[in-house]
Amino acid sequence: MIPLPKHFAEKFPTEFMLHHWLLTCAKSCLPWVRKRRDKLTVVTLCGVEIKPENLMNLRVGAQISDPKGRVLVWTDFTLGSMRQKLIAYYPDKTKADGQ
């Protein structure tokens, strides 16, 4: 078995969550980070807090944190195209929230 390269797959908390919401937003502004995130094909949703059921029920702008204290800001700005990809992949988990 060969590990997947980092430009192909990543753990969701590692790529999209940092220890302060301001850092999470600042990292999202970096052009090389946005480019790398757009190219991701596989993202693992590990941890109870970021299971699809929980993510799909968040309102735009909501913040959640994991046991390690990393914060996720649920917006298109901080997640780039990944938020829309997740919503498209888990349509049965979303409520009619108009996001």
Rosetta silent file (secondary structure, phi, psi, omega in degrees, C-alpha in Angstrom):
SEQUENCE: MIPLPKHFAEKFPTEFMLHHWLLTCAKSCLPWVRKRRDKLTVVTLCGVEIKPENLMNLRVGAQISDPKGRVLVWTDFTLGSMRQKLIAYYPDKTKADGQ
SCORE:     score description
SCORE:     0.000 S_00000001
   1 L     0.000  135.578 -178.477    0.000    0.000    0.000 S_00000001
   2 L  -110.148  132.636  176.498    1.332    3.438   -0.965 S_00000001
   3 L   -68.097  146.084  177.551    0.417    6.589    0.981 S_00000001
   4 L   -73.887  143.037  176.764   -1.397    9.272   -0.994 S_00000001
   5 L   -66.116  151.688 -177.426    0.578   12.465   -1.637 S_00000001
   6 L   -62.638  -25.803  179.483   -0.387   15.517    0.440 S_00000001
   7 L   -76.823   -7.304 -178.311   -1.472   17.450   -2.645 S_00000001
   8 L  -103.410  -41.326 -175.004   -4.108   14.763   -3.293 S_00000001
   9 E  -140.982  150.818 -178.929   -5.555   14.007    0.151 S_00000001
  10 E  -156.750  154.069  172.410   -5.578   15.596    3.594 S_00000001
  11 E   -76.560  133.670 -177.764   -7.257   15.316    6.986 S_00000001
  12 H   -54.331  -50.258 -178.979   -9.924   18.006    7.306 S_00000001
  13 H   -62.457  -35.299 -179.009   -8.811   19.289   10.741 S_00000001
  14 H   -66.074  -39.388 -175.299   -5.172   19.471    9.669 S_00000001
  15 H   -87.450  -36.527 -169.065   -5.913   21.532    6.570 S_00000001
  16 H  -112.852   -0.512 -176.985   -8.887   23.685    7.563 S_00000001
  17 L  -126.772  134.258  174.344   -8.653   24.173   11.345 S_00000001
  18 E  -129.005  176.166 -171.668   -6.200   26.204   13.459 S_00000001
  19 L   -78.598   -1.092  175.783   -6.156   27.173   17.152 S_00000001
  20 L  -148.611  142.189 -176.656   -7.817   30.568   16.693 S_00000001
  21 H   -60.833  -32.036 -179.747  -10.550   31.677   14.299 S_00000001
  22 H   -67.671  -39.100  176.407   -8.418   34.629   13.185 S_00000001
  23 H   -65.803  -39.143  178.197   -5.551   32.307   12.192 S_00000001
  24 H   -60.234  -44.520  178.843   -8.002   30.102   10.312 S_00000001
  25 H   -68.462  -40.142 -179.195   -9.216   33.106    8.327 S_00000001
  26 H   -64.632  -41.813  179.161   -5.694   34.443    7.763 S_00000001
  27 H   -62.625  -34.433 -179.684   -4.447   31.109    6.413 S_00000001
  28 H   -67.001  -20.172 -179.891   -7.382   31.075    3.998 S_00000001
  29 H   -79.376  -20.180 -175.532   -6.172   34.339    2.459 S_00000001
  30 L   -69.566  126.865 -174.480   -2.843   32.926    1.328 S_00000001
  31 H   -61.523  -37.270 -179.887   -2.880   32.326   -2.443 S_00000001
  32 H   -71.467  -28.934  176.184   -0.828   29.113   -2.322 S_00000001
  33 H   -70.970  -44.721  179.052   -3.138   27.688    0.362 S_00000001
  34 H   -61.157  -41.613  179.548   -6.246   28.493   -1.700 S_00000001
  35 H   -64.564  -45.220  179.047   -4.678   26.901   -4.765 S_00000001
  36 H   -62.448  -42.672 -178.860   -3.680   23.760   -2.837 S_00000001
  37 H   -65.908  -35.613  178.474   -7.134   23.432   -1.279 S_00000001
  38 H   -65.481  -27.248 -178.474   -8.856   23.727   -4.658 S_00000001
  39 H   -87.823   -9.274 -179.187   -6.814   20.779   -5.913 S_00000001
  40 L   -62.154  135.551  179.223   -7.640   18.464   -2.992 S_00000001
  41 L  -104.780  -39.255 -176.856   -9.506   15.376   -4.094 S_00000001
  42 E  -122.221  129.117  175.079   -9.867   13.451   -0.825 S_00000001
  43 E  -132.132  125.039  179.344  -10.548   14.957    2.589 S_00000001
  44 E   -90.854  131.855  178.621  -11.121   12.758    5.627 S_00000001
  45 L   -98.353   84.831 -177.444  -13.666   13.975    8.146 S_00000001
  46 L  -102.138  139.431 -178.542  -12.202   12.531   11.329 S_00000001
  47 L   109.304  147.522 -176.814  -13.512   13.408   14.751 S_00000001
  48 L   -64.794  -37.933 -174.508  -16.993   13.598   16.239 S_00000001
  49 L   -68.215  -28.956 -174.898  -17.318   17.359   15.789 S_00000001
  50 L  -112.562   33.262  171.838  -16.735   17.341   12.044 S_00000001
  51 L   -72.937  153.208 -177.080  -18.889   14.435   10.965 S_00000001
  52 H   -53.497  -38.600 -179.032  -21.079   15.221    7.927 S_00000001
  53 H   -59.808  -39.926 -178.971  -24.255   15.306   10.053 S_00000001
  54 H   -75.600  -42.260 -179.306  -22.779   18.044   12.230 S_00000001
  55 H   -64.414  -42.854 -175.706  -21.190   20.068    9.436 S_00000001
  56 H   -68.726  -19.231  179.596  -24.280   20.106    7.244 S_00000001
  57 L   -93.759    0.092  178.018  -26.404   21.489   10.080 S_00000001
  58 L   -75.915  146.164  173.098  -24.114   24.460   10.739 S_00000001
  59 L   -85.264  155.566  178.068  -25.208   27.934    9.753 S_00000001
  60 L   -59.014  130.277 -179.511  -22.907   30.059    7.605 S_00000001
  61 L    92.221   -6.849  179.756  -20.348   31.720    9.874 S_00000001
  62 L   -67.307  150.788  178.166  -20.735   29.199   12.692 S_00000001
  63 E  -121.262  136.049  173.028  -17.623   28.142   14.563 S_00000001
  64 E  -131.510  157.360  177.773  -16.910   24.748   16.059 S_00000001
  65 E  -129.935  155.703  178.973  -13.808   23.401   17.741 S_00000001
  66 L   -99.650  174.923 -178.651  -12.340   19.942   18.160 S_00000001
  67 L   -59.879  -21.136  178.526  -10.861   18.422   21.342 S_00000001
  68 L   -84.943   -0.818  177.865   -7.420   19.776   20.380 S_00000001
  69 L    87.092    7.439  178.462   -8.793   23.332   20.431 S_00000001
  70 L   -78.937  143.035 -173.930   -8.652   23.893   16.663 S_00000001
  71 E  -111.436  138.459  173.784  -11.425   26.107   15.317 S_00000001
  72 E  -113.662  132.064  174.255  -13.427   25.756   12.112 S_00000001
  73 E  -109.582  115.871 -172.439  -15.280   28.728   10.642 S_00000001
  74 L   -84.150   77.098  176.552  -18.032   27.393    8.341 S_00000001
  75 L  -139.144  159.769  176.192  -17.905   29.917    5.479 S_00000001
  76 H   -65.867  -31.285 -179.778  -16.979   29.831    1.807 S_00000001
  77 H   -62.528  -48.512 -176.088  -14.214   32.336    2.533 S_00000001
  78 H   -79.641  -29.093 -177.154  -12.360   30.103    5.009 S_00000001
  79 H  -100.199  -10.538 -178.142  -13.075   26.776    3.310 S_00000001
  80 L    64.013 -139.656 -178.385  -12.898   27.857   -0.315 S_00000001
  81 L   -75.660  -12.035 -176.719  -14.560   25.428   -2.691 S_00000001
  82 H   -64.186  -34.337  179.638  -14.456   22.610   -0.107 S_00000001
  83 H   -61.805  -46.525  179.173  -17.622   23.812    1.641 S_00000001
  84 H   -67.660  -35.083  176.931  -19.662   23.566   -1.554 S_00000001
  85 H   -63.738  -41.669  178.655  -18.057   20.202   -2.390 S_00000001
  86 H   -65.833  -43.594  178.948  -19.080   18.841    1.013 S_00000001
  87 H   -62.523  -40.305  178.756  -22.628   20.161    0.665 S_00000001
  88 H   -68.359  -35.060 -177.360  -22.890   18.615   -2.803 S_00000001
  89 H   -76.782  -30.236 -178.708  -21.482   15.281   -1.606 S_00000001
  90 L  -116.517   55.913 -175.913  -23.777   15.024    1.444 S_00000001
  91 H   -65.302  -30.315 -178.811  -27.085   16.447    0.132 S_00000001
  92 H   -73.886  -12.494  179.891  -29.182   14.089    2.281 S_00000001
  93 H   -92.356  -12.046 -176.549  -27.546   15.464    5.441 S_00000001
  94 L   -86.796  147.980  171.478  -28.466   19.102    4.770 S_00000001
  95 L   -93.665  166.157  177.015  -31.559   20.829    6.003 S_00000001
  96 L   -75.794   82.042 -174.643  -33.348   23.367    3.826 S_00000001
  97 L  -108.916   -0.236  175.946  -31.233   26.217    5.179 S_00000001
  98 L    69.172   22.910 -179.188  -30.749   28.279    2.041 S_00000001
  99 L   -80.559    0.000    0.000  -26.954   28.189    2.253 S_00000001
